Amino acid sequence: MLLILACAAMAWLALRGLAEKATVAGMRACQSRGVQWLDSHVGFAGLRLRWRNGPQVLVDFRFDVSLTGQDRHGARMRYLNGEIEWISFPTNDGGSELWTP
């Protein structure tokens, strides 16, 4: 039981560190796209494992942005094995576009 708790604590700490990294990446991406970052944090949106040429860990985060300063839209970001894979930003026409580093 103690081993399970220790593994859970280590996983939680790793996710917290990744969330801090995602916050910085999201702020920079918003600045480069010219949209306003809202709420100053990212929220955990999911964790998945997939097998593609070996095991891969996918972690999704969500955050809010404003396109005009008078609105609020949701954006998403995906990390693949600890590195940012893409950020999905909303567009003025109601769609979304992917930003990749």
Jmol script that loads the backbone (N, CA, C; Angstrom):
load data "model"
ATOM      1  N   MET A   1       0.826  -1.194   0.000  1.00  0.00           N
ATOM      2  CA  MET A   1       0.000   0.000   0.000  1.00  0.00           C
ATOM      3  C   MET A   1       0.878   1.269   0.000  1.00  0.00           C
ATOM      4  N   LEU A   2       1.954   1.221   0.759  1.00  0.00           N
ATOM      5  CA  LEU A   2       2.854   2.365   0.824  1.00  0.00           C
ATOM      6  C   LEU A   2       3.513   2.623  -0.524  1.00  0.00           C
ATOM      7  N   LEU A   3       3.819   1.568  -1.248  1.00  0.00           N
ATOM      8  CA  LEU A   3       4.420   1.711  -2.579  1.00  0.00           C
ATOM      9  C   LEU A   3       3.441   2.372  -3.545  1.00  0.00           C
ATOM     10  N   ILE A   4       2.186   2.003  -3.466  1.00  0.00           N
ATOM     11  CA  ILE A   4       1.166   2.609  -4.331  1.00  0.00           C
ATOM     12  C   ILE A   4       1.027   4.095  -4.019  1.00  0.00           C
ATOM     13  N   LEU A   5       1.015   4.447  -2.752  1.00  0.00           N
ATOM     14  CA  LEU A   5       0.924   5.853  -2.362  1.00  0.00           C
ATOM     15  C   LEU A   5       2.142   6.646  -2.828  1.00  0.00           C
ATOM     16  N   ALA A   6       3.319   6.050  -2.727  1.00  0.00           N
ATOM     17  CA  ALA A   6       4.538   6.724  -3.175  1.00  0.00           C
ATOM     18  C   ALA A   6       4.509   6.953  -4.688  1.00  0.00           C
ATOM     19  N   CYS A   7       4.042   5.964  -5.441  1.00  0.00           N
ATOM     20  CA  CYS A   7       3.937   6.121  -6.906  1.00  0.00           C
ATOM     21  C   CYS A   7       2.913   7.190  -7.270  1.00  0.00           C
ATOM     22  N   ALA A   8       1.802   7.219  -6.571  1.00  0.00           N
ATOM     23  CA  ALA A   8       0.781   8.235  -6.824  1.00  0.00           C
ATOM     24  C   ALA A   8       1.315   9.633  -6.521  1.00  0.00           C
ATOM     25  N   ALA A   9       2.054   9.774  -5.427  1.00  0.00           N
ATOM     26  CA  ALA A   9       2.627  11.074  -5.071  1.00  0.00           C
ATOM     27  C   ALA A   9       3.641  11.528  -6.124  1.00  0.00           C
ATOM     28  N   MET A  10       4.463  10.617  -6.611  1.00  0.00           N
ATOM     29  CA  MET A  10       5.443  10.971  -7.640  1.00  0.00           C
ATOM     30  C   MET A  10       4.757  11.364  -8.945  1.00  0.00           C
ATOM     31  N   ALA A  11       3.686  10.665  -9.308  1.00  0.00           N
ATOM     32  CA  ALA A  11       2.947  11.006 -10.524  1.00  0.00           C
ATOM     33  C   ALA A  11       2.297  12.382 -10.385  1.00  0.00           C
ATOM     34  N   TRP A  12       1.733  12.673  -9.216  1.00  0.00           N
ATOM     35  CA  TRP A  12       1.108  13.973  -8.983  1.00  0.00           C
ATOM     36  C   TRP A  12       2.144  15.093  -9.085  1.00  0.00           C
ATOM     37  N   LEU A  13       3.314  14.894  -8.498  1.00  0.00           N
ATOM     38  CA  LEU A  13       4.370  15.906  -8.568  1.00  0.00           C
ATOM     39  C   LEU A  13       4.843  16.119 -10.012  1.00  0.00           C
ATOM     40  N   ALA A  14       4.939  15.045 -10.773  1.00  0.00           N
ATOM     41  CA  ALA A  14       5.343  15.168 -12.175  1.00  0.00           C
ATOM     42  C   ALA A  14       4.303  15.957 -12.972  1.00  0.00           C
ATOM     43  N   LEU A  15       3.014  15.695 -12.723  1.00  0.00           N
ATOM     44  CA  LEU A  15       1.964  16.433 -13.417  1.00  0.00           C
ATOM     45  C   LEU A  15       1.948  17.900 -13.015  1.00  0.00           C
ATOM     46  N   ARG A  16       2.213  18.197 -11.760  1.00  0.00           N
ATOM     47  CA  ARG A  16       2.271  19.593 -11.318  1.00  0.00           C
ATOM     48  C   ARG A  16       3.417  20.329 -12.015  1.00  0.00           C
ATOM     49  N   GLY A  17       4.563  19.669 -12.118  1.00  0.00           N
ATOM     50  CA  GLY A  17       5.698  20.273 -12.822  1.00  0.00           C
ATOM     51  C   GLY A  17       5.380  20.511 -14.283  1.00  0.00           C
ATOM     52  N   LEU A  18       4.688  19.559 -14.910  1.00  0.00           N
ATOM     53  CA  LEU A  18       4.312  19.723 -16.314  1.00  0.00           C
ATOM     54  C   LEU A  18       3.282  20.839 -16.474  1.00  0.00           C
ATOM     55  N   ALA A  19       2.378  20.991 -15.505  1.00  0.00           N
ATOM     56  CA  ALA A  19       1.392  22.075 -15.559  1.00  0.00           C
ATOM     57  C   ALA A  19       2.076  23.438 -15.472  1.00  0.00           C
ATOM     58  N   GLU A  20       3.105  23.555 -14.655  1.00  0.00           N
ATOM     59  CA  GLU A  20       3.853  24.821 -14.580  1.00  0.00           C
ATOM     60  C   GLU A  20       4.547  25.115 -15.903  1.00  0.00           C
ATOM     61  N   LYS A  21       5.114  24.086 -16.504  1.00  0.00           N
ATOM     62  CA  LYS A  21       5.761  24.231 -17.811  1.00  0.00           C
ATOM     63  C   LYS A  21       4.726  24.612 -18.870  1.00  0.00           C
ATOM     64  N   ALA A  22       3.536  24.023 -18.805  1.00  0.00           N
ATOM     65  CA  ALA A  22       2.461  24.322 -19.753  1.00  0.00           C
ATOM     66  C   ALA A  22       1.965  25.753 -19.593  1.00  0.00           C
ATOM     67  N   THR A  23       1.937  26.247 -18.369  1.00  0.00           N
ATOM     68  CA  THR A  23       1.512  27.625 -18.133  1.00  0.00           C
ATOM     69  C   THR A  23       2.439  28.604 -18.842  1.00  0.00           C
ATOM     70  N   VAL A  24       3.726  28.406 -18.708  1.00  0.00           N
ATOM     71  CA  VAL A  24       4.699  29.285 -19.365  1.00  0.00           C
ATOM     72  C   VAL A  24       4.576  29.174 -20.886  1.00  0.00           C
ATOM     73  N   ALA A  25       4.451  27.952 -21.397  1.00  0.00           N
ATOM     74  CA  ALA A  25       4.327  27.756 -22.848  1.00  0.00           C
ATOM     75  C   ALA A  25       3.046  28.392 -23.377  1.00  0.00           C
ATOM     76  N   GLY A  26       1.952  28.266 -22.632  1.00  0.00           N
ATOM     77  CA  GLY A  26       0.689  28.861 -23.053  1.00  0.00           C
ATOM     78  C   GLY A  26       0.747  30.372 -23.091  1.00  0.00           C
ATOM     79  N   MET A  27       1.366  30.965 -22.081  1.00  0.00           N
ATOM     80  CA  MET A  27       1.499  32.425 -22.059  1.00  0.00           C
ATOM     81  C   MET A  27       2.311  32.923 -23.247  1.00  0.00           C
ATOM     82  N   ARG A  28       3.401  32.246 -23.540  1.00  0.00           N
ATOM     83  CA  ARG A  28       4.248  32.648 -24.673  1.00  0.00           C
ATOM     84  C   ARG A  28       3.520  32.478 -26.003  1.00  0.00           C
ATOM     85  N   ALA A  29       2.789  31.372 -26.141  1.00  0.00           N
ATOM     86  CA  ALA A  29       2.056  31.136 -27.387  1.00  0.00           C
ATOM     87  C   ALA A  29       0.955  32.174 -27.575  1.00  0.00           C
ATOM     88  N   CYS A  30       0.266  32.538 -26.502  1.00  0.00           N
ATOM     89  CA  CYS A  30      -0.767  33.582 -26.587  1.00  0.00           C
ATOM     90  C   CYS A  30      -0.157  34.914 -27.006  1.00  0.00           C
ATOM     91  N   GLN A  31       0.980  35.230 -26.431  1.00  0.00           N
ATOM     92  CA  GLN A  31       1.649  36.487 -26.772  1.00  0.00           C
ATOM     93  C   GLN A  31       2.047  36.499 -28.251  1.00  0.00           C
ATOM     94  N   SER A  32       2.565  35.388 -28.749  1.00  0.00           N
ATOM     95  CA  SER A  32       2.988  35.342 -30.149  1.00  0.00           C
ATOM     96  C   SER A  32       1.797  35.366 -31.106  1.00  0.00           C
ATOM     97  N   ARG A  33       0.642  34.876 -30.673  1.00  0.00           N
ATOM     98  CA  ARG A  33      -0.555  34.894 -31.520  1.00  0.00           C
ATOM     99  C   ARG A  33      -1.370  36.161 -31.367  1.00  0.00           C
ATOM    100  N   GLY A  34      -1.076  36.978 -30.362  1.00  0.00           N
ATOM    101  CA  GLY A  34      -1.798  38.223 -30.172  1.00  0.00           C
ATOM    102  C   GLY A  34      -3.147  38.062 -29.496  1.00  0.00           C
ATOM    103  N   VAL A  35      -3.308  37.012 -28.685  1.00  0.00           N
ATOM    104  CA  VAL A  35      -4.537  36.834 -27.914  1.00  0.00           C
ATOM    105  C   VAL A  35      -4.221  37.012 -26.434  1.00  0.00           C
ATOM    106  N   GLN A  36      -5.251  37.319 -25.668  1.00  0.00           N
ATOM    107  CA  GLN A  36      -5.058  37.575 -24.239  1.00  0.00           C
ATOM    108  C   GLN A  36      -5.232  36.288 -23.435  1.00  0.00           C
ATOM    109  N   TRP A  37      -4.249  35.991 -22.610  1.00  0.00           N
ATOM    110  CA  TRP A  37      -4.268  34.844 -21.695  1.00  0.00           C
ATOM    111  C   TRP A  37      -5.110  35.225 -20.484  1.00  0.00           C
ATOM    112  N   LEU A  38      -6.077  34.400 -20.120  1.00  0.00           N
ATOM    113  CA  LEU A  38      -6.945  34.688 -18.984  1.00  0.00           C
ATOM    114  C   LEU A  38      -6.654  33.725 -17.835  1.00  0.00           C
ATOM    115  N   ASP A  39      -6.845  34.161 -16.623  1.00  0.00           N
ATOM    116  CA  ASP A  39      -6.804  33.357 -15.395  1.00  0.00           C
ATOM    117  C   ASP A  39      -5.422  32.899 -14.949  1.00  0.00           C
ATOM    118  N   SER A  40      -4.386  33.101 -15.722  1.00  0.00           N
ATOM    119  CA  SER A  40      -2.996  32.825 -15.324  1.00  0.00           C
ATOM    120  C   SER A  40      -2.695  31.389 -14.913  1.00  0.00           C
ATOM    121  N   HIS A  41      -3.440  30.422 -15.415  1.00  0.00           N
ATOM    122  CA  HIS A  41      -3.119  29.022 -15.123  1.00  0.00           C
ATOM    123  C   HIS A  41      -3.738  28.109 -16.184  1.00  0.00           C
ATOM    124  N   VAL A  42      -3.292  26.871 -16.186  1.00  0.00           N
ATOM    125  CA  VAL A  42      -3.872  25.840 -17.037  1.00  0.00           C
ATOM    126  C   VAL A  42      -4.570  24.830 -16.141  1.00  0.00           C
ATOM    127  N   GLY A  43      -5.575  24.187 -16.681  1.00  0.00           N
ATOM    128  CA  GLY A  43      -6.282  23.140 -15.953  1.00  0.00           C
ATOM    129  C   GLY A  43      -6.002  21.790 -16.588  1.00  0.00           C
ATOM    130  N   PHE A  44      -5.816  20.779 -15.762  1.00  0.00           N
ATOM    131  CA  PHE A  44      -5.577  19.421 -16.247  1.00  0.00           C
ATOM    132  C   PHE A  44      -6.838  18.925 -16.954  1.00  0.00           C
ATOM    133  N   ALA A  45      -6.697  18.416 -18.182  1.00  0.00           N
ATOM    134  CA  ALA A  45      -7.853  17.977 -18.969  1.00  0.00           C
ATOM    135  C   ALA A  45      -7.806  16.491 -19.320  1.00  0.00           C
ATOM    136  N   GLY A  46      -6.714  15.819 -19.071  1.00  0.00           N
ATOM    137  CA  GLY A  46      -6.686  14.391 -19.372  1.00  0.00           C
ATOM    138  C   GLY A  46      -5.288  13.816 -19.487  1.00  0.00           C
ATOM    139  N   LEU A  47      -5.219  12.524 -19.264  1.00  0.00           N
ATOM    140  CA  LEU A  47      -3.975  11.764 -19.354  1.00  0.00           C
ATOM    141  C   LEU A  47      -4.292  10.480 -20.097  1.00  0.00           C
ATOM    142  N   ARG A  48      -3.523  10.185 -21.122  1.00  0.00           N
ATOM    143  CA  ARG A  48      -3.723   8.959 -21.896  1.00  0.00           C
ATOM    144  C   ARG A  48      -2.383   8.317 -22.207  1.00  0.00           C
ATOM    145  N   LEU A  49      -2.429   7.042 -22.410  1.00  0.00           N
ATOM    146  CA  LEU A  49      -1.273   6.292 -22.891  1.00  0.00           C
ATOM    147  C   LEU A  49      -1.617   5.767 -24.271  1.00  0.00           C
ATOM    148  N   ARG A  50      -0.661   5.811 -25.188  1.00  0.00           N
ATOM    149  CA  ARG A  50      -0.868   5.203 -26.494  1.00  0.00           C
ATOM    150  C   ARG A  50       0.424   4.533 -26.924  1.00  0.00           C
ATOM    151  N   TRP A  51       0.288   3.623 -27.845  1.00  0.00           N
ATOM    152  CA  TRP A  51       1.437   2.883 -28.357  1.00  0.00           C
ATOM    153  C   TRP A  51       1.632   3.248 -29.815  1.00  0.00           C
ATOM    154  N   ARG A  52       2.695   3.973 -30.108  1.00  0.00           N
ATOM    155  CA  ARG A  52       3.058   4.343 -31.475  1.00  0.00           C
ATOM    156  C   ARG A  52       4.573   4.344 -31.527  1.00  0.00           C
ATOM    157  N   ASN A  53       5.143   3.286 -32.056  1.00  0.00           N
ATOM    158  CA  ASN A  53       6.597   3.096 -32.027  1.00  0.00           C
ATOM    159  C   ASN A  53       7.112   3.114 -30.593  1.00  0.00           C
ATOM    160  N   GLY A  54       6.376   2.526 -29.709  1.00  0.00           N
ATOM    161  CA  GLY A  54       6.715   2.492 -28.287  1.00  0.00           C
ATOM    162  C   GLY A  54       5.665   3.230 -27.474  1.00  0.00           C
ATOM    163  N   PRO A  55       5.762   3.134 -26.163  1.00  0.00           N
ATOM    164  CA  PRO A  55       4.754   3.788 -25.312  1.00  0.00           C
ATOM    165  C   PRO A  55       4.893   5.307 -25.332  1.00  0.00           C
ATOM    166  N   GLN A  56       3.767   5.997 -25.360  1.00  0.00           N
ATOM    167  CA  GLN A  56       3.732   7.456 -25.342  1.00  0.00           C
ATOM    168  C   GLN A  56       2.722   7.916 -24.295  1.00  0.00           C
ATOM    169  N   VAL A  57       3.063   8.975 -23.585  1.00  0.00           N
ATOM    170  CA  VAL A  57       2.187   9.556 -22.583  1.00  0.00           C
ATOM    171  C   VAL A  57       1.668  10.886 -23.115  1.00  0.00           C
ATOM    172  N   LEU A  58       0.352  11.008 -23.219  1.00  0.00           N
ATOM    173  CA  LEU A  58      -0.291  12.234 -23.694  1.00  0.00           C
ATOM    174  C   LEU A  58      -0.968  12.910 -22.513  1.00  0.00           C
ATOM    175  N   VAL A  59      -0.654  14.180 -22.299  1.00  0.00           N
ATOM    176  CA  VAL A  59      -1.272  14.955 -21.221  1.00  0.00           C
ATOM    177  C   VAL A  59      -1.884  16.200 -21.847  1.00  0.00           C
ATOM    178  N   ASP A  60      -3.181  16.401 -21.591  1.00  0.00           N
ATOM    179  CA  ASP A  60      -3.891  17.563 -22.122  1.00  0.00           C
ATOM    180  C   ASP A  60      -4.178  18.559 -21.008  1.00  0.00           C
ATOM    181  N   PHE A  61      -4.069  19.843 -21.367  1.00  0.00           N
ATOM    182  CA  PHE A  61      -4.411  20.941 -20.468  1.00  0.00           C
ATOM    183  C   PHE A  61      -5.374  21.856 -21.192  1.00  0.00           C
ATOM    184  N   ARG A  62      -6.186  22.578 -20.454  1.00  0.00           N
ATOM    185  CA  ARG A  62      -7.069  23.571 -21.023  1.00  0.00           C
ATOM    186  C   ARG A  62      -6.840  24.909 -20.337  1.00  0.00           C
ATOM    187  N   PHE A  63      -7.128  25.973 -21.063  1.00  0.00           N
ATOM    188  CA  PHE A  63      -6.994  27.319 -20.510  1.00  0.00           C
ATOM    189  C   PHE A  63      -7.899  28.239 -21.310  1.00  0.00           C
ATOM    190  N   ASP A  64      -8.154  29.426 -20.780  1.00  0.00           N
ATOM    191  CA  ASP A  64      -9.043  30.376 -21.438  1.00  0.00           C
ATOM    192  C   ASP A  64      -8.262  31.537 -22.031  1.00  0.00           C
ATOM    193  N   VAL A  65      -8.735  31.985 -23.184  1.00  0.00           N
ATOM    194  CA  VAL A  65      -8.140  33.135 -23.869  1.00  0.00           C
ATOM    195  C   VAL A  65      -9.245  34.085 -24.304  1.00  0.00           C
ATOM    196  N   SER A  66      -8.869  35.317 -24.613  1.00  0.00           N
ATOM    197  CA  SER A  66      -9.783  36.305 -25.164  1.00  0.00           C
ATOM    198  C   SER A  66      -9.221  36.796 -26.488  1.00  0.00           C
ATOM    199  N   LEU A  67     -10.063  36.796 -27.493  1.00  0.00           N
ATOM    200  CA  LEU A  67      -9.638  37.260 -28.817  1.00  0.00           C
ATOM    201  C   LEU A  67      -9.774  38.769 -28.956  1.00  0.00           C
ATOM    202  N   THR A  68     -10.759  39.352 -28.260  1.00  0.00           N
ATOM    203  CA  THR A  68     -11.040  40.779 -28.416  1.00  0.00           C
ATOM    204  C   THR A  68     -10.884  41.571 -27.124  1.00  0.00           C
ATOM    205  N   GLY A  69     -10.704  40.905 -26.006  1.00  0.00           N
ATOM    206  CA  GLY A  69     -10.676  41.574 -24.713  1.00  0.00           C
ATOM    207  C   GLY A  69     -12.052  41.639 -24.073  1.00  0.00           C
ATOM    208  N   GLN A  70     -13.082  41.256 -24.813  1.00  0.00           N
ATOM    209  CA  GLN A  70     -14.461  41.277 -24.319  1.00  0.00           C
ATOM    210  C   GLN A  70     -15.102  39.894 -24.340  1.00  0.00           C
ATOM    211  N   ASP A  71     -14.342  38.865 -24.663  1.00  0.00           N
ATOM    212  CA  ASP A  71     -14.900  37.522 -24.805  1.00  0.00           C
ATOM    213  C   ASP A  71     -14.039  36.501 -24.071  1.00  0.00           C
ATOM    214  N   ARG A  72     -14.513  35.281 -24.013  1.00  0.00           N
ATOM    215  CA  ARG A  72     -13.778  34.192 -23.367  1.00  0.00           C
ATOM    216  C   ARG A  72     -13.979  32.925 -24.197  1.00  0.00           C
ATOM    217  N   HIS A  73     -12.862  32.294 -24.538  1.00  0.00           N
ATOM    218  CA  HIS A  73     -12.891  31.063 -25.322  1.00  0.00           C
ATOM    219  C   HIS A  73     -11.939  30.054 -24.696  1.00  0.00           C
ATOM    220  N   GLY A  74     -12.246  28.792 -24.879  1.00  0.00           N
ATOM    221  CA  GLY A  74     -11.381  27.735 -24.387  1.00  0.00           C
ATOM    222  C   GLY A  74     -10.319  27.363 -25.405  1.00  0.00           C
ATOM    223  N   ALA A  75      -9.122  27.096 -24.920  1.00  0.00           N
ATOM    224  CA  ALA A  75      -8.021  26.619 -25.755  1.00  0.00           C
ATOM    225  C   ALA A  75      -7.478  25.349 -25.101  1.00  0.00           C
ATOM    226  N   ARG A  76      -6.831  24.515 -25.883  1.00  0.00           N
ATOM    227  CA  ARG A  76      -6.272  23.256 -25.368  1.00  0.00           C
ATOM    228  C   ARG A  76      -4.815  23.129 -25.784  1.00  0.00           C
ATOM    229  N   MET A  77      -4.111  22.365 -24.983  1.00  0.00           N
ATOM    230  CA  MET A  77      -2.691  22.124 -25.252  1.00  0.00           C
ATOM    231  C   MET A  77      -2.397  20.651 -24.954  1.00  0.00           C
ATOM    232  N   ARG A  78      -1.573  20.038 -25.796  1.00  0.00           N
ATOM    233  CA  ARG A  78      -1.211  18.634 -25.591  1.00  0.00           C
ATOM    234  C   ARG A  78       0.297  18.497 -25.456  1.00  0.00           C
ATOM    235  N   TYR A  79       0.687  17.736 -24.455  1.00  0.00           N
ATOM    236  CA  TYR A  79       2.081  17.362 -24.262  1.00  0.00           C
ATOM    237  C   TYR A  79       2.238  15.893 -24.610  1.00  0.00           C
ATOM    238  N   LEU A  80       3.306  15.573 -25.309  1.00  0.00           N
ATOM    239  CA  LEU A  80       3.632  14.205 -25.691  1.00  0.00           C
ATOM    240  C   LEU A  80       4.972  13.864 -25.067  1.00  0.00           C
ATOM    241  N   ASN A  81       4.971  12.924 -24.143  1.00  0.00           N
ATOM    242  CA  ASN A  81       6.187  12.509 -23.433  1.00  0.00           C
ATOM    243  C   ASN A  81       6.936  13.703 -22.839  1.00  0.00           C
ATOM    244  N   GLY A  82       6.188  14.653 -22.283  1.00  0.00           N
ATOM    245  CA  GLY A  82       6.788  15.781 -21.593  1.00  0.00           C
ATOM    246  C   GLY A  82       7.156  16.970 -22.455  1.00  0.00           C
ATOM    247  N   GLU A  83       6.920  16.884 -23.764  1.00  0.00           N
ATOM    248  CA  GLU A  83       7.211  17.991 -24.680  1.00  0.00           C
ATOM    249  C   GLU A  83       5.925  18.429 -25.359  1.00  0.00           C
ATOM    250  N   ILE A  84       5.794  19.726 -25.577  1.00  0.00           N
ATOM    251  CA  ILE A  84       4.571  20.239 -26.188  1.00  0.00           C
ATOM    252  C   ILE A  84       4.436  19.724 -27.611  1.00  0.00           C
ATOM    253  N   GLU A  85       3.249  19.220 -27.936  1.00  0.00           N
ATOM    254  CA  GLU A  85       2.979  18.719 -29.285  1.00  0.00           C
ATOM    255  C   GLU A  85       2.191  19.759 -30.085  1.00  0.00           C
ATOM    256  N   TRP A  86       1.140  20.321 -29.486  1.00  0.00           N
ATOM    257  CA  TRP A  86       0.352  21.351 -30.150  1.00  0.00           C
ATOM    258  C   TRP A  86      -0.479  22.128 -29.140  1.00  0.00           C
ATOM    259  N   ILE A  87      -0.950  23.312 -29.605  1.00  0.00           N
ATOM    260  CA  ILE A  87      -1.924  24.111 -28.864  1.00  0.00           C
ATOM    261  C   ILE A  87      -3.040  24.433 -29.845  1.00  0.00           C
ATOM    262  N   SER A  88      -4.284  24.228 -29.446  1.00  0.00           N
ATOM    263  CA  SER A  88      -5.438  24.534 -30.266  1.00  0.00           C
ATOM    264  C   SER A  88      -6.043  25.851 -29.788  1.00  0.00           C
ATOM    265  N   PHE A  89      -5.978  26.875 -30.640  1.00  0.00           N
ATOM    266  CA  PHE A  89      -6.526  28.193 -30.332  1.00  0.00           C
ATOM    267  C   PHE A  89      -7.851  28.394 -31.046  1.00  0.00           C
ATOM    268  N   PRO A  90      -8.790  29.108 -30.423  1.00  0.00           N
ATOM    269  CA  PRO A  90     -10.033  29.445 -31.117  1.00  0.00           C
ATOM    270  C   PRO A  90      -9.769  30.520 -32.173  1.00  0.00           C
ATOM    271  N   THR A  91     -10.647  30.574 -33.164  1.00  0.00           N
ATOM    272  CA  THR A  91     -10.553  31.605 -34.195  1.00  0.00           C
ATOM    273  C   THR A  91     -11.809  32.483 -34.151  1.00  0.00           C
ATOM    274  N   ASN A  92     -11.757  33.611 -34.809  1.00  0.00           N
ATOM    275  CA  ASN A  92     -12.884  34.550 -34.816  1.00  0.00           C
ATOM    276  C   ASN A  92     -14.143  33.970 -35.452  1.00  0.00           C
ATOM    277  N   ASP A  93     -13.990  33.020 -36.364  1.00  0.00           N
ATOM    278  CA  ASP A  93     -15.160  32.447 -37.040  1.00  0.00           C
ATOM    279  C   ASP A  93     -15.769  31.262 -36.293  1.00  0.00           C
ATOM    280  N   GLY A  94     -15.309  31.002 -35.075  1.00  0.00           N
ATOM    281  CA  GLY A  94     -15.869  29.914 -34.266  1.00  0.00           C
ATOM    282  C   GLY A  94     -15.143  28.586 -34.403  1.00  0.00           C
ATOM    283  N   GLY A  95     -14.163  28.530 -35.233  1.00  0.00           N
ATOM    284  CA  GLY A  95     -13.380  27.316 -35.411  1.00  0.00           C
ATOM    285  C   GLY A  95     -12.169  27.299 -34.502  1.00  0.00           C
ATOM    286  N   SER A  96     -11.185  26.532 -34.890  1.00  0.00           N
ATOM    287  CA  SER A  96      -9.945  26.498 -34.135  1.00  0.00           C
ATOM    288  C   SER A  96      -8.788  26.234 -35.093  1.00  0.00           C
ATOM    289  N   GLU A  97      -7.601  26.594 -34.646  1.00  0.00           N
ATOM    290  CA  GLU A  97      -6.404  26.331 -35.436  1.00  0.00           C
ATOM    291  C   GLU A  97      -5.319  25.816 -34.518  1.00  0.00           C
ATOM    292  N   LEU A  98      -4.494  24.930 -35.056  1.00  0.00           N
ATOM    293  CA  LEU A  98      -3.405  24.354 -34.264  1.00  0.00           C
ATOM    294  C   LEU A  98      -2.151  25.183 -34.407  1.00  0.00           C
ATOM    295  N   TRP A  99      -1.505  25.381 -33.278  1.00  0.00           N
ATOM    296  CA  TRP A  99      -0.195  26.031 -33.222  1.00  0.00           C
ATOM    297  C   TRP A  99       0.777  24.966 -32.778  1.00  0.00           C
ATOM    298  N   THR A 100       1.853  24.813 -33.503  1.00  0.00           N
ATOM    299  CA  THR A 100       2.882  23.849 -33.128  1.00  0.00           C
ATOM    300  C   THR A 100       4.199  24.576 -32.964  1.00  0.00           C
ATOM    301  N   PRO A 101       4.973  24.178 -31.982  1.00  0.00           N
ATOM    302  CA  PRO A 101       6.271  24.863 -31.754  1.00  0.00           C
ATOM    303  C   PRO A 101       7.272  24.574 -32.851  1.00  0.00           C
TER     304      PRO A 101
END
end "model"
wireframe off; spacefill off
backbone 0.3
color backbone group
